[in-house]
Amino acid sequence: MTLTKADIVAQVYAQGQLTKAEAADAVERGLELIKEALSYGEEVLVSGFGKWSVREKAERRGRNPQTGDPLILPPRKVVTFRPSRVLKAKVQAQLKGQGSAPDSADGRQPAGKVIRPGYF
């Protein structure tokens, strides 16, 4: 299942503090801020979630898949995302089916790994 922008708006609206239009505006403005920062080459850090950044890729040799002819691909910029440790732990916990303690068999958090309850 894919989470869409409409799904996010519905979840924000379901919290009951904003109207549907206000929730849509808040989600849209948040995404616009992220896009704008990335377009200027800035990094975007959301604590407990991850960091988006823009990386420059150098010119490289490639090959036309239809003809097999070699060609030079121009330099370009790409957006990268690096998830936080909290998000990684949450995803791993879901894969293992153990809630919020990914490495613990008895349900307690392992020593040295603190997952703050306010994040997820």
Distance bins in CASP14 RR format, pairs under 12 A and 6 or more apart:
PFRMAT RR
TARGET T0000
AUTHOR 0000-0000-0000
RMODE 2
METHOD distances of the structure
MODEL  1
1 7 0 0 0 0 1 0 0 0 0 0 0
2 8 0 0 0 0 0 1 0 0 0 0 0
3 9 0 0 0 0 0 1 0 0 0 0 0
3 10 0 0 0 0 0 1 0 0 0 0 0
3 11 0 0 0 0 1 0 0 0 0 0 0
3 27 0 0 0 0 0 1 0 0 0 0 0
4 10 0 0 0 0 1 0 0 0 0 0 0
4 11 0 0 0 0 0 1 0 0 0 0 0
4 27 0 0 0 0 0 1 0 0 0 0 0
5 11 0 0 0 0 0 1 0 0 0 0 0
5 12 0 0 0 0 0 1 0 0 0 0 0
5 23 0 0 0 0 0 1 0 0 0 0 0
5 24 0 0 0 0 1 0 0 0 0 0 0
5 26 0 0 0 0 0 1 0 0 0 0 0
5 27 1 0 0 1 0 0 0 0 0 0 0
5 28 1 0 0 1 0 0 0 0 0 0 0
5 30 0 0 0 0 0 1 0 0 0 0 0
5 31 1 0 0 1 0 0 0 0 0 0 0
5 32 0 0 0 0 0 1 0 0 0 0 0
6 12 0 0 0 0 0 1 0 0 0 0 0
6 13 0 0 0 0 0 1 0 0 0 0 0
6 20 0 0 0 0 0 1 0 0 0 0 0
6 23 0 0 0 0 0 1 0 0 0 0 0
6 24 0 0 0 0 1 0 0 0 0 0 0
6 27 0 0 0 0 1 0 0 0 0 0 0
6 28 0 0 0 0 0 1 0 0 0 0 0
7 13 0 0 0 0 0 1 0 0 0 0 0
7 14 0 0 0 0 0 1 0 0 0 0 0
7 23 0 0 0 0 0 1 0 0 0 0 0
7 24 0 0 0 0 0 1 0 0 0 0 0
7 27 0 0 0 0 1 0 0 0 0 0 0
8 14 0 0 0 0 0 1 0 0 0 0 0
8 15 0 0 0 0 0 1 0 0 0 0 0
8 23 0 0 0 0 1 0 0 0 0 0 0
8 24 0 0 0 0 1 0 0 0 0 0 0
8 26 0 0 0 0 1 0 0 0 0 0 0
8 27 1 0 1 0 0 0 0 0 0 0 0
8 28 0 0 0 0 1 0 0 0 0 0 0
8 30 0 0 0 0 0 1 0 0 0 0 0
8 31 0 0 0 0 1 0 0 0 0 0 0
9 15 0 0 0 0 0 1 0 0 0 0 0
9 18 0 0 0 0 1 0 0 0 0 0 0
9 19 0 0 0 0 0 1 0 0 0 0 0
9 20 1 0 0 1 0 0 0 0 0 0 0
9 21 0 0 0 0 1 0 0 0 0 0 0
9 22 0 0 0 0 1 0 0 0 0 0 0
9 23 1 0 1 0 0 0 0 0 0 0 0
9 24 1 0 1 0 0 0 0 0 0 0 0
9 25 0 0 0 0 1 0 0 0 0 0 0
9 26 0 0 0 0 1 0 0 0 0 0 0
9 27 1 0 1 0 0 0 0 0 0 0 0
9 28 0 0 0 0 1 0 0 0 0 0 0
9 29 0 0 0 0 0 1 0 0 0 0 0
9 30 0 0 0 0 0 1 0 0 0 0 0
9 31 0 0 0 0 0 1 0 0 0 0 0
10 16 0 0 0 0 0 1 0 0 0 0 0
10 18 0 0 0 0 0 1 0 0 0 0 0
10 20 0 0 0 0 1 0 0 0 0 0 0
10 23 1 0 0 1 0 0 0 0 0 0 0
10 24 0 0 0 0 1 0 0 0 0 0 0
10 27 0 0 0 0 1 0 0 0 0 0 0
11 18 0 0 0 0 0 1 0 0 0 0 0
11 20 0 0 0 0 0 1 0 0 0 0 0
11 23 0 0 0 0 1 0 0 0 0 0 0
11 24 0 0 0 0 0 1 0 0 0 0 0
11 26 0 0 0 0 0 1 0 0 0 0 0
11 27 0 0 0 0 1 0 0 0 0 0 0
12 18 1 0 0 1 0 0 0 0 0 0 0
12 19 0 0 0 0 0 1 0 0 0 0 0
12 20 0 0 0 0 1 0 0 0 0 0 0
12 21 0 0 0 0 0 1 0 0 0 0 0
12 22 0 0 0 0 1 0 0 0 0 0 0
12 23 1 0 1 0 0 0 0 0 0 0 0
12 24 0 0 0 0 1 0 0 0 0 0 0
12 25 0 0 0 0 0 1 0 0 0 0 0
12 26 1 0 0 1 0 0 0 0 0 0 0
12 27 1 0 0 1 0 0 0 0 0 0 0
12 28 0 0 0 0 0 1 0 0 0 0 0
12 29 0 0 0 0 0 1 0 0 0 0 0
12 30 0 0 0 0 0 1 0 0 0 0 0
13 19 1 0 0 1 0 0 0 0 0 0 0
13 20 1 0 1 0 0 0 0 0 0 0 0
13 21 0 0 0 0 1 0 0 0 0 0 0
13 22 0 0 0 0 1 0 0 0 0 0 0
13 23 1 0 1 0 0 0 0 0 0 0 0
13 24 0 0 0 0 1 0 0 0 0 0 0
13 25 0 0 0 0 0 1 0 0 0 0 0
13 26 0 0 0 0 1 0 0 0 0 0 0
13 27 0 0 0 0 1 0 0 0 0 0 0
14 20 0 0 0 0 0 1 0 0 0 0 0
14 23 0 0 0 0 1 0 0 0 0 0 0
15 22 0 0 0 0 0 1 0 0 0 0 0
15 23 0 0 0 0 1 0 0 0 0 0 0
15 26 0 0 0 0 0 1 0 0 0 0 0
15 27 0 0 0 0 0 1 0 0 0 0 0
16 22 0 0 0 0 0 1 0 0 0 0 0
16 23 0 0 0 0 1 0 0 0 0 0 0
17 23 0 0 0 0 1 0 0 0 0 0 0
17 26 0 0 0 0 0 1 0 0 0 0 0
18 24 0 0 0 0 1 0 0 0 0 0 0
18 25 0 0 0 0 1 0 0 0 0 0 0
18 26 1 0 0 1 0 0 0 0 0 0 0
18 27 0 0 0 0 1 0 0 0 0 0 0
19 25 0 0 0 0 1 0 0 0 0 0 0
19 26 0 0 0 0 0 1 0 0 0 0 0
20 26 0 0 0 0 0 1 0 0 0 0 0
20 27 0 0 0 0 0 1 0 0 0 0 0
21 27 0 0 0 0 0 1 0 0 0 0 0
21 28 0 0 0 0 0 1 0 0 0 0 0
22 28 0 0 0 0 0 1 0 0 0 0 0
22 29 0 0 0 0 0 1 0 0 0 0 0
23 29 0 0 0 0 0 1 0 0 0 0 0
23 30 0 0 0 0 0 1 0 0 0 0 0
24 30 0 0 0 0 0 1 0 0 0 0 0
24 31 0 0 0 0 0 1 0 0 0 0 0
25 31 0 0 0 0 0 1 0 0 0 0 0
25 32 0 0 0 0 0 1 0 0 0 0 0
26 32 0 0 0 0 0 1 0 0 0 0 0
26 33 0 0 0 0 0 1 0 0 0 0 0
27 33 0 0 0 0 0 1 0 0 0 0 0
27 34 0 0 0 0 0 1 0 0 0 0 0
28 34 0 0 0 0 0 1 0 0 0 0 0
28 35 0 0 0 0 0 1 0 0 0 0 0
29 35 0 0 0 0 0 1 0 0 0 0 0
29 36 0 0 0 0 0 1 0 0 0 0 0
30 36 0 0 0 0 1 0 0 0 0 0 0
30 37 0 0 0 0 0 1 0 0 0 0 0
30 44 0 0 0 0 0 1 0 0 0 0 0
30 46 0 0 0 0 0 1 0 0 0 0 0
31 37 0 0 0 0 0 1 0 0 0 0 0
31 38 0 0 0 0 0 1 0 0 0 0 0
31 44 0 0 0 0 0 1 0 0 0 0 0
31 46 0 0 0 0 0 1 0 0 0 0 0
31 52 0 0 0 0 0 1 0 0 0 0 0
32 38 0 0 0 0 0 1 0 0 0 0 0
32 39 0 0 0 0 0 1 0 0 0 0 0
32 44 0 0 0 0 0 1 0 0 0 0 0
33 39 0 0 0 0 0 1 0 0 0 0 0
33 40 0 0 0 0 0 1 0 0 0 0 0
33 42 0 0 0 0 0 1 0 0 0 0 0
33 44 0 0 0 0 1 0 0 0 0 0 0
33 46 0 0 0 0 0 1 0 0 0 0 0
33 52 0 0 0 0 0 1 0 0 0 0 0
34 40 0 0 0 0 0 1 0 0 0 0 0
34 41 0 0 0 0 0 1 0 0 0 0 0
34 42 0 0 0 0 1 0 0 0 0 0 0
34 43 0 0 0 0 0 1 0 0 0 0 0
34 44 1 0 1 0 0 0 0 0 0 0 0
34 45 0 0 0 0 0 1 0 0 0 0 0
34 46 0 0 0 0 1 0 0 0 0 0 0
34 49 0 0 0 0 0 1 0 0 0 0 0
34 50 0 0 0 0 0 1 0 0 0 0 0
34 51 0 0 0 0 0 1 0 0 0 0 0
34 52 1 0 0 1 0 0 0 0 0 0 0
34 53 0 0 0 0 0 1 0 0 0 0 0
34 54 0 0 0 0 0 1 0 0 0 0 0
34 79 0 0 0 0 1 0 0 0 0 0 0
34 81 0 0 0 0 0 1 0 0 0 0 0
35 41 0 0 0 0 0 1 0 0 0 0 0
35 42 0 0 0 0 0 1 0 0 0 0 0
35 44 0 0 0 0 1 0 0 0 0 0 0
35 52 0 0 0 0 1 0 0 0 0 0 0
35 54 0 0 0 0 0 1 0 0 0 0 0
35 79 0 0 0 0 1 0 0 0 0 0 0
36 42 0 0 0 0 1 0 0 0 0 0 0
36 44 0 0 0 0 1 0 0 0 0 0 0
36 52 0 0 0 0 0 1 0 0 0 0 0
37 43 1 0 0 1 0 0 0 0 0 0 0
37 44 1 0 1 0 0 0 0 0 0 0 0
37 45 0 0 0 0 1 0 0 0 0 0 0
37 46 0 0 0 0 0 1 0 0 0 0 0
37 51 0 0 0 0 0 1 0 0 0 0 0
37 52 0 0 0 0 1 0 0 0 0 0 0
37 53 0 0 0 0 1 0 0 0 0 0 0
37 54 0 0 0 0 1 0 0 0 0 0 0
37 79 0 0 0 0 0 1 0 0 0 0 0
38 44 1 0 0 1 0 0 0 0 0 0 0
38 45 0 0 0 0 0 1 0 0 0 0 0
38 51 0 0 0 0 0 1 0 0 0 0 0
38 52 1 0 0 1 0 0 0 0 0 0 0
38 53 1 0 0 1 0 0 0 0 0 0 0
38 54 1 0 1 0 0 0 0 0 0 0 0
38 55 0 0 0 0 0 1 0 0 0 0 0
38 77 0 0 0 0 1 0 0 0 0 0 0
38 78 0 0 0 0 0 1 0 0 0 0 0
38 79 1 0 1 0 0 0 0 0 0 0 0
38 80 0 0 0 0 0 1 0 0 0 0 0
38 81 0 0 0 0 0 1 0 0 0 0 0
39 52 0 0 0 0 0 1 0 0 0 0 0
39 54 0 0 0 0 1 0 0 0 0 0 0
39 77 0 0 0 0 1 0 0 0 0 0 0
39 79 0 0 0 0 1 0 0 0 0 0 0
40 53 0 0 0 0 0 1 0 0 0 0 0
40 54 0 0 0 0 1 0 0 0 0 0 0
40 77 0 0 0 0 0 1 0 0 0 0 0
41 52 0 0 0 0 0 1 0 0 0 0 0
41 53 1 0 0 1 0 0 0 0 0 0 0
41 54 1 0 1 0 0 0 0 0 0 0 0
41 55 0 0 0 0 1 0 0 0 0 0 0
41 56 0 0 0 0 1 0 0 0 0 0 0
41 77 0 0 0 0 1 0 0 0 0 0 0
41 78 0 0 0 0 0 1 0 0 0 0 0
41 79 0 0 0 0 1 0 0 0 0 0 0
41 80 0 0 0 0 0 1 0 0 0 0 0
42 51 0 0 0 0 0 1 0 0 0 0 0
42 52 0 0 0 0 1 0 0 0 0 0 0
42 53 0 0 0 0 1 0 0 0 0 0 0
42 54 1 0 0 1 0 0 0 0 0 0 0
42 79 0 0 0 0 0 1 0 0 0 0 0
43 50 0 0 0 0 0 1 0 0 0 0 0
43 51 1 0 1 0 0 0 0 0 0 0 0
43 52 1 0 0 1 0 0 0 0 0 0 0
43 53 1 0 1 0 0 0 0 0 0 0 0
43 54 1 0 0 1 0 0 0 0 0 0 0
43 55 0 0 0 0 0 1 0 0 0 0 0
43 79 0 0 0 0 0 1 0 0 0 0 0
43 80 0 0 0 0 1 0 0 0 0 0 0
43 81 0 0 0 0 0 1 0 0 0 0 0
43 82 0 0 0 0 1 0 0 0 0 0 0
44 50 0 0 0 0 1 0 0 0 0 0 0
44 51 1 0 0 1 0 0 0 0 0 0 0
44 52 1 0 1 0 0 0 0 0 0 0 0
44 53 1 0 0 1 0 0 0 0 0 0 0
44 54 0 0 0 0 1 0 0 0 0 0 0
44 79 0 0 0 0 1 0 0 0 0 0 0
44 80 0 0 0 0 0 1 0 0 0 0 0
44 81 0 0 0 0 1 0 0 0 0 0 0
44 82 0 0 0 0 0 1 0 0 0 0 0
45 51 1 0 1 0 0 0 0 0 0 0 0
45 52 0 0 0 0 1 0 0 0 0 0 0
45 53 0 0 0 0 1 0 0 0 0 0 0
45 81 0 0 0 0 0 1 0 0 0 0 0
45 82 0 0 0 0 1 0 0 0 0 0 0
45 83 0 0 0 0 0 1 0 0 0 0 0
45 84 0 0 0 0 1 0 0 0 0 0 0
46 52 0 0 0 0 1 0 0 0 0 0 0
46 81 0 0 0 0 0 1 0 0 0 0 0
46 82 0 0 0 0 0 1 0 0 0 0 0
46 83 0 0 0 0 0 1 0 0 0 0 0
46 84 0 0 0 0 1 0 0 0 0 0 0
46 86 0 0 0 0 0 1 0 0 0 0 0
46 87 0 0 0 0 1 0 0 0 0 0 0
46 119 0 0 0 0 0 1 0 0 0 0 0
47 84 1 0 0 1 0 0 0 0 0 0 0
47 85 0 0 0 0 0 1 0 0 0 0 0
47 86 0 0 0 0 1 0 0 0 0 0 0
47 87 0 0 0 0 0 1 0 0 0 0 0
47 116 0 0 0 0 1 0 0 0 0 0 0
47 118 0 0 0 0 0 1 0 0 0 0 0
47 119 1 0 0 1 0 0 0 0 0 0 0
48 82 0 0 0 0 0 1 0 0 0 0 0
48 83 0 0 0 0 1 0 0 0 0 0 0
48 84 1 0 1 0 0 0 0 0 0 0 0
48 85 0 0 0 0 1 0 0 0 0 0 0
48 86 1 0 1 0 0 0 0 0 0 0 0
48 87 1 0 0 1 0 0 0 0 0 0 0
48 88 0 0 0 0 0 1 0 0 0 0 0
48 89 0 0 0 0 1 0 0 0 0 0 0
48 90 0 0 0 0 1 0 0 0 0 0 0
48 115 0 0 0 0 1 0 0 0 0 0 0
48 116 0 0 0 0 1 0 0 0 0 0 0
48 118 0 0 0 0 1 0 0 0 0 0 0
48 119 1 0 1 0 0 0 0 0 0 0 0
48 120 0 0 0 0 1 0 0 0 0 0 0
49 81 0 0 0 0 1 0 0 0 0 0 0
49 82 0 0 0 0 0 1 0 0 0 0 0
49 83 1 0 0 1 0 0 0 0 0 0 0
49 84 1 0 1 0 0 0 0 0 0 0 0
49 85 0 0 0 0 0 1 0 0 0 0 0
49 86 1 0 0 1 0 0 0 0 0 0 0
49 87 1 0 1 0 0 0 0 0 0 0 0
49 88 0 0 0 0 0 1 0 0 0 0 0
49 90 0 0 0 0 1 0 0 0 0 0 0
49 91 0 0 0 0 0 1 0 0 0 0 0
49 119 0 0 0 0 1 0 0 0 0 0 0
49 120 0 0 0 0 1 0 0 0 0 0 0
50 80 0 0 0 0 0 1 0 0 0 0 0
50 81 1 0 0 1 0 0 0 0 0 0 0
50 82 1 0 0 1 0 0 0 0 0 0 0
50 83 1 0 1 0 0 0 0 0 0 0 0
50 84 1 0 1 0 0 0 0 0 0 0 0
50 85 0 0 0 0 1 0 0 0 0 0 0
50 86 0 0 0 0 1 0 0 0 0 0 0
50 87 1 0 0 1 0 0 0 0 0 0 0
50 88 0 0 0 0 1 0 0 0 0 0 0
50 90 0 0 0 0 0 1 0 0 0 0 0
50 91 0 0 0 0 0 1 0 0 0 0 0
50 119 0 0 0 0 0 1 0 0 0 0 0
51 79 0 0 0 0 0 1 0 0 0 0 0
51 80 0 0 0 0 1 0 0 0 0 0 0
51 81 1 0 0 1 0 0 0 0 0 0 0
51 82 1 0 1 0 0 0 0 0 0 0 0
51 83 0 0 0 0 1 0 0 0 0 0 0
51 84 1 0 0 1 0 0 0 0 0 0 0
51 85 0 0 0 0 0 1 0 0 0 0 0
51 87 0 0 0 0 0 1 0 0 0 0 0
52 78 0 0 0 0 0 1 0 0 0 0 0
52 79 1 0 0 1 0 0 0 0 0 0 0
52 80 1 0 0 1 0 0 0 0 0 0 0
52 81 1 0 1 0 0 0 0 0 0 0 0
52 82 0 0 0 0 1 0 0 0 0 0 0
52 83 0 0 0 0 0 1 0 0 0 0 0
52 84 0 0 0 0 0 1 0 0 0 0 0
53 77 0 0 0 0 0 1 0 0 0 0 0
53 78 0 0 0 0 1 0 0 0 0 0 0
53 79 1 0 0 1 0 0 0 0 0 0 0
53 80 1 0 1 0 0 0 0 0 0 0 0
53 81 0 0 0 0 1 0 0 0 0 0 0
53 82 1 0 0 1 0 0 0 0 0 0 0
54 76 0 0 0 0 0 1 0 0 0 0 0
54 77 1 0 1 0 0 0 0 0 0 0 0
54 78 1 0 0 1 0 0 0 0 0 0 0
54 79 1 0 1 0 0 0 0 0 0 0 0
54 80 1 0 0 1 0 0 0 0 0 0 0
54 81 0 0 0 0 0 1 0 0 0 0 0
55 75 0 0 0 0 0 1 0 0 0 0 0
55 76 0 0 0 0 1 0 0 0 0 0 0
55 77 1 0 0 1 0 0 0 0 0 0 0
55 78 1 0 1 0 0 0 0 0 0 0 0
55 79 1 0 0 1 0 0 0 0 0 0 0
55 80 1 0 1 0 0 0 0 0 0 0 0
55 81 0 0 0 0 0 1 0 0 0 0 0
55 82 0 0 0 0 0 1 0 0 0 0 0
56 74 0 0 0 0 0 1 0 0 0 0 0
56 75 1 0 0 1 0 0 0 0 0 0 0
56 76 1 0 0 1 0 0 0 0 0 0 0
56 77 1 0 1 0 0 0 0 0 0 0 0
56 78 0 0 0 0 1 0 0 0 0 0 0
56 79 0 0 0 0 0 1 0 0 0 0 0
56 80 0 0 0 0 0 1 0 0 0 0 0
57 73 0 0 0 0 1 0 0 0 0 0 0
57 74 0 0 0 0 1 0 0 0 0 0 0
57 75 1 0 0 1 0 0 0 0 0 0 0
57 76 1 0 1 0 0 0 0 0 0 0 0
57 77 1 0 0 1 0 0 0 0 0 0 0
57 78 1 0 1 0 0 0 0 0 0 0 0
57 79 0 0 0 0 0 1 0 0 0 0 0
57 80 0 0 0 0 0 1 0 0 0 0 0
58 72 0 0 0 0 0 1 0 0 0 0 0
58 73 0 0 0 0 1 0 0 0 0 0 0
58 74 0 0 0 0 1 0 0 0 0 0 0
58 75 1 0 1 0 0 0 0 0 0 0 0
58 76 0 0 0 0 1 0 0 0 0 0 0
58 77 0 0 0 0 0 1 0 0 0 0 0
58 78 0 0 0 0 0 1 0 0 0 0 0
59 71 0 0 0 0 0 1 0 0 0 0 0
59 72 1 0 0 1 0 0 0 0 0 0 0
59 73 1 0 0 1 0 0 0 0 0 0 0
59 74 1 0 1 0 0 0 0 0 0 0 0
59 75 1 0 1 0 0 0 0 0 0 0 0
59 76 0 0 0 0 1 0 0 0 0 0 0
60 70 0 0 0 0 0 1 0 0 0 0 0
60 71 0 0 0 0 0 1 0 0 0 0 0
60 72 1 0 0 1 0 0 0 0 0 0 0
60 73 1 0 1 0 0 0 0 0 0 0 0
60 74 0 0 0 0 1 0 0 0 0 0 0
60 75 0 0 0 0 1 0 0 0 0 0 0
60 76 0 0 0 0 1 0 0 0 0 0 0
61 69 0 0 0 0 0 1 0 0 0 0 0
61 70 1 0 0 1 0 0 0 0 0 0 0
61 71 1 0 0 1 0 0 0 0 0 0 0
61 72 1 0 0 1 0 0 0 0 0 0 0
61 73 1 0 0 1 0 0 0 0 0 0 0
61 74 0 0 0 0 0 1 0 0 0 0 0
62 68 0 0 0 0 1 0 0 0 0 0 0
62 69 0 0 0 0 1 0 0 0 0 0 0
62 70 1 0 0 1 0 0 0 0 0 0 0
62 71 1 0 1 0 0 0 0 0 0 0 0
62 72 1 0 0 1 0 0 0 0 0 0 0
62 73 1 0 1 0 0 0 0 0 0 0 0
62 74 0 0 0 0 0 1 0 0 0 0 0
63 69 1 0 0 1 0 0 0 0 0 0 0
63 70 1 0 1 0 0 0 0 0 0 0 0
63 71 1 0 0 1 0 0 0 0 0 0 0
63 72 0 0 0 0 0 1 0 0 0 0 0
63 73 0 0 0 0 1 0 0 0 0 0 0
64 70 1 0 0 1 0 0 0 0 0 0 0
64 71 1 0 1 0 0 0 0 0 0 0 0
64 72 0 0 0 0 0 1 0 0 0 0 0
64 73 0 0 0 0 0 1 0 0 0 0 0
65 71 0 0 0 0 0 1 0 0 0 0 0
81 87 0 0 0 0 0 1 0 0 0 0 0
82 88 0 0 0 0 1 0 0 0 0 0 0
83 89 0 0 0 0 1 0 0 0 0 0 0
83 90 0 0 0 0 1 0 0 0 0 0 0
83 91 1 0 0 1 0 0 0 0 0 0 0
83 92 0 0 0 0 0 1 0 0 0 0 0
84 90 0 0 0 0 1 0 0 0 0 0 0
84 91 0 0 0 0 0 1 0 0 0 0 0
84 115 0 0 0 0 0 1 0 0 0 0 0
84 116 0 0 0 0 0 1 0 0 0 0 0
84 119 0 0 0 0 1 0 0 0 0 0 0
84 120 0 0 0 0 0 1 0 0 0 0 0
85 91 0 0 0 0 0 1 0 0 0 0 0
85 92 0 0 0 0 0 1 0 0 0 0 0
85 102 0 0 0 0 0 1 0 0 0 0 0
85 112 0 0 0 0 0 1 0 0 0 0 0
85 113 0 0 0 0 1 0 0 0 0 0 0
85 114 0 0 0 0 1 0 0 0 0 0 0
85 115 0 0 0 0 1 0 0 0 0 0 0
85 116 0 0 0 0 0 1 0 0 0 0 0
85 119 0 0 0 0 0 1 0 0 0 0 0
86 92 0 0 0 0 0 1 0 0 0 0 0
86 93 0 0 0 0 0 1 0 0 0 0 0
86 100 0 0 0 0 1 0 0 0 0 0 0
86 102 0 0 0 0 0 1 0 0 0 0 0
86 113 0 0 0 0 0 1 0 0 0 0 0
86 114 0 0 0 0 1 0 0 0 0 0 0
86 115 1 0 0 1 0 0 0 0 0 0 0
86 116 1 0 0 1 0 0 0 0 0 0 0
86 117 0 0 0 0 0 1 0 0 0 0 0
86 118 0 0 0 0 1 0 0 0 0 0 0
86 119 1 0 1 0 0 0 0 0 0 0 0
86 120 1 0 0 1 0 0 0 0 0 0 0
87 93 0 0 0 0 0 1 0 0 0 0 0
87 94 0 0 0 0 0 1 0 0 0 0 0
87 100 0 0 0 0 0 1 0 0 0 0 0
87 102 0 0 0 0 0 1 0 0 0 0 0
87 115 0 0 0 0 0 1 0 0 0 0 0
87 119 0 0 0 0 1 0 0 0 0 0 0
87 120 0 0 0 0 1 0 0 0 0 0 0
88 94 0 0 0 0 0 1 0 0 0 0 0
88 95 0 0 0 0 0 1 0 0 0 0 0
88 102 0 0 0 0 1 0 0 0 0 0 0
88 103 0 0 0 0 0 1 0 0 0 0 0
88 113 0 0 0 0 0 1 0 0 0 0 0
88 115 0 0 0 0 0 1 0 0 0 0 0
88 119 0 0 0 0 0 1 0 0 0 0 0
88 120 0 0 0 0 0 1 0 0 0 0 0
89 95 0 0 0 0 0 1 0 0 0 0 0
89 96 0 0 0 0 0 1 0 0 0 0 0
89 98 0 0 0 0 0 1 0 0 0 0 0
89 99 0 0 0 0 1 0 0 0 0 0 0
89 100 1 0 0 1 0 0 0 0 0 0 0
89 101 0 0 0 0 1 0 0 0 0 0 0
89 102 1 0 1 0 0 0 0 0 0 0 0
89 103 0 0 0 0 1 0 0 0 0 0 0
89 104 0 0 0 0 0 1 0 0 0 0 0
89 109 0 0 0 0 1 0 0 0 0 0 0
89 110 0 0 0 0 0 1 0 0 0 0 0
89 112 0 0 0 0 0 1 0 0 0 0 0
89 113 1 0 0 1 0 0 0 0 0 0 0
89 114 0 0 0 0 1 0 0 0 0 0 0
89 115 1 0 1 0 0 0 0 0 0 0 0
89 116 0 0 0 0 0 1 0 0 0 0 0
89 119 0 0 0 0 1 0 0 0 0 0 0
89 120 0 0 0 0 1 0 0 0 0 0 0
90 96 0 0 0 0 0 1 0 0 0 0 0
90 97 0 0 0 0 0 1 0 0 0 0 0
90 98 0 0 0 0 0 1 0 0 0 0 0
90 99 0 0 0 0 1 0 0 0 0 0 0
90 100 1 0 0 1 0 0 0 0 0 0 0
90 101 0 0 0 0 0 1 0 0 0 0 0
90 102 0 0 0 0 1 0 0 0 0 0 0
90 115 1 0 0 1 0 0 0 0 0 0 0
90 116 0 0 0 0 0 1 0 0 0 0 0
90 117 0 0 0 0 0 1 0 0 0 0 0
90 118 0 0 0 0 0 1 0 0 0 0 0
90 119 1 0 0 1 0 0 0 0 0 0 0
90 120 1 0 1 0 0 0 0 0 0 0 0
91 97 0 0 0 0 0 1 0 0 0 0 0
91 99 0 0 0 0 0 1 0 0 0 0 0
91 100 0 0 0 0 0 1 0 0 0 0 0
91 102 0 0 0 0 1 0 0 0 0 0 0
91 120 0 0 0 0 0 1 0 0 0 0 0
92 98 0 0 0 0 1 0 0 0 0 0 0
92 99 0 0 0 0 1 0 0 0 0 0 0
92 100 0 0 0 0 0 1 0 0 0 0 0
92 101 0 0 0 0 0 1 0 0 0 0 0
92 102 1 0 1 0 0 0 0 0 0 0 0
92 103 0 0 0 0 1 0 0 0 0 0 0
92 104 0 0 0 0 0 1 0 0 0 0 0
92 113 0 0 0 0 0 1 0 0 0 0 0
92 115 0 0 0 0 0 1 0 0 0 0 0
93 99 1 0 1 0 0 0 0 0 0 0 0
93 100 1 0 1 0 0 0 0 0 0 0 0
93 101 1 0 0 1 0 0 0 0 0 0 0
93 102 1 0 1 0 0 0 0 0 0 0 0
93 103 0 0 0 0 1 0 0 0 0 0 0
93 104 0 0 0 0 1 0 0 0 0 0 0
93 107 0 0 0 0 0 1 0 0 0 0 0
93 109 0 0 0 0 0 1 0 0 0 0 0
93 110 0 0 0 0 0 1 0 0 0 0 0
93 113 0 0 0 0 0 1 0 0 0 0 0
93 115 0 0 0 0 1 0 0 0 0 0 0
93 120 0 0 0 0 1 0 0 0 0 0 0
94 100 0 0 0 0 1 0 0 0 0 0 0
94 101 0 0 0 0 0 1 0 0 0 0 0
94 102 0 0 0 0 1 0 0 0 0 0 0
94 120 0 0 0 0 0 1 0 0 0 0 0
95 102 0 0 0 0 1 0 0 0 0 0 0
96 102 1 0 1 0 0 0 0 0 0 0 0
96 103 0 0 0 0 1 0 0 0 0 0 0
96 104 0 0 0 0 1 0 0 0 0 0 0
96 105 0 0 0 0 1 0 0 0 0 0 0
96 107 0 0 0 0 0 1 0 0 0 0 0
97 104 0 0 0 0 0 1 0 0 0 0 0
97 105 0 0 0 0 0 1 0 0 0 0 0
97 107 0 0 0 0 0 1 0 0 0 0 0
98 104 1 0 0 1 0 0 0 0 0 0 0
98 105 0 0 0 0 1 0 0 0 0 0 0
98 106 0 0 0 0 1 0 0 0 0 0 0
98 107 1 0 0 1 0 0 0 0 0 0 0
98 108 0 0 0 0 0 1 0 0 0 0 0
98 109 0 0 0 0 0 1 0 0 0 0 0
98 110 0 0 0 0 0 1 0 0 0 0 0
98 115 0 0 0 0 0 1 0 0 0 0 0
99 107 0 0 0 0 1 0 0 0 0 0 0
99 108 0 0 0 0 0 1 0 0 0 0 0
99 109 0 0 0 0 0 1 0 0 0 0 0
99 115 0 0 0 0 1 0 0 0 0 0 0
99 120 0 0 0 0 1 0 0 0 0 0 0
100 107 0 0 0 0 1 0 0 0 0 0 0
100 108 0 0 0 0 0 1 0 0 0 0 0
100 109 1 0 0 1 0 0 0 0 0 0 0
100 110 0 0 0 0 0 1 0 0 0 0 0
100 113 0 0 0 0 0 1 0 0 0 0 0
100 114 0 0 0 0 0 1 0 0 0 0 0
100 115 1 0 1 0 0 0 0 0 0 0 0
100 116 0 0 0 0 1 0 0 0 0 0 0
100 117 0 0 0 0 1 0 0 0 0 0 0
100 118 0 0 0 0 0 1 0 0 0 0 0
100 119 0 0 0 0 1 0 0 0 0 0 0
100 120 1 0 0 1 0 0 0 0 0 0 0
101 107 1 0 1 0 0 0 0 0 0 0 0
101 108 1 0 0 1 0 0 0 0 0 0 0
101 109 1 0 1 0 0 0 0 0 0 0 0
101 110 1 0 0 1 0 0 0 0 0 0 0
101 111 0 0 0 0 0 1 0 0 0 0 0
101 112 0 0 0 0 0 1 0 0 0 0 0
101 113 0 0 0 0 1 0 0 0 0 0 0
101 114 0 0 0 0 0 1 0 0 0 0 0
101 115 1 0 0 1 0 0 0 0 0 0 0
102 108 0 0 0 0 0 1 0 0 0 0 0
102 109 0 0 0 0 1 0 0 0 0 0 0
102 110 0 0 0 0 1 0 0 0 0 0 0
102 113 0 0 0 0 1 0 0 0 0 0 0
102 115 0 0 0 0 1 0 0 0 0 0 0
103 109 0 0 0 0 1 0 0 0 0 0 0
103 110 1 0 1 0 0 0 0 0 0 0 0
103 111 0 0 0 0 1 0 0 0 0 0 0
103 112 0 0 0 0 0 1 0 0 0 0 0
103 113 1 0 0 1 0 0 0 0 0 0 0
103 115 0 0 0 0 0 1 0 0 0 0 0
104 110 1 0 1 0 0 0 0 0 0 0 0
104 111 0 0 0 0 1 0 0 0 0 0 0
104 112 0 0 0 0 0 1 0 0 0 0 0
104 113 0 0 0 0 1 0 0 0 0 0 0
104 115 0 0 0 0 0 1 0 0 0 0 0
108 115 0 0 0 0 0 1 0 0 0 0 0
109 115 1 0 0 1 0 0 0 0 0 0 0
109 116 0 0 0 0 0 1 0 0 0 0 0
109 117 0 0 0 0 0 1 0 0 0 0 0
END
